[in-house]
Amino acid sequence: MACDSGFCHALFIGGVFLLAGFVKGVVGLGLPTVAVGMLGLVMPPAQAAALLVAPSMVTNVVQLWSGPRFGALLARLWPMMIGIVLGTLVAGALAPRSAMAKATAALGVVLALYALAGLSAWHPAVPKAHERWLGALAGLVTGAITAVTGVFVIPAVPYLQGLGLARDELVQALGLSFTVSTAALAISLALGGVLGHAPVIGTSLAALAPALAGMWIGQRLRDRIPPARFRQVFFFGLLVLGADLARRGWHG
């Protein structure tokens, strides 16, 4: 029996968010990149970014609150969070949409190189005395990249990893960073008029269920992974995401 186009479209979106949620559950990130990459096959990038708002926000909040040290992390990372908000809003208002393809390709290359360095056992170290201003700078740059590409990984992830956090603390810190980034991106998109359409909002809300289901499955798998193996999976996931970003940027 032939598949109704509307049903197939909804089924495809649900499958995308189930997979994206699973990736996020395992490595703590990747939902926006996986979802935007696959949704870009059937819709414009701006619409794909708008659909991310509800699943990304809720899964990030779940990731944030499931960790052990929210208060301590917030006290440590607040300069970075402020930088993310400012960078996203300013770049969202000023950056031309035509910059998206080139920025996405460059971001993918940087992310892949960082992942390769991580797989080779190299990792950054952020000096304790310089955490605040480096965090604010990392937040500003992350926000600017978020506004242009819809992806909030670089340089947030290397900075957070450079703090020497334990596995669960790192995943929670990523959840905090991504929650703030998603909220700032939602405001930026709303100011640009992208979130003003009821069908977009409804579809974004409907994507919550598969995203959360995929994340739950991924978290159960992560709990079974030893720390050394988790590090390998984490950087391999970044490598795949970076390669996909570069591919979409160059061919987009």
Order of alpha helices (4+ residues) and beta strands (2+ residues): alpha-alpha-alpha-alpha-alpha-alpha-alpha-alpha-alpha-alpha-alpha-alpha
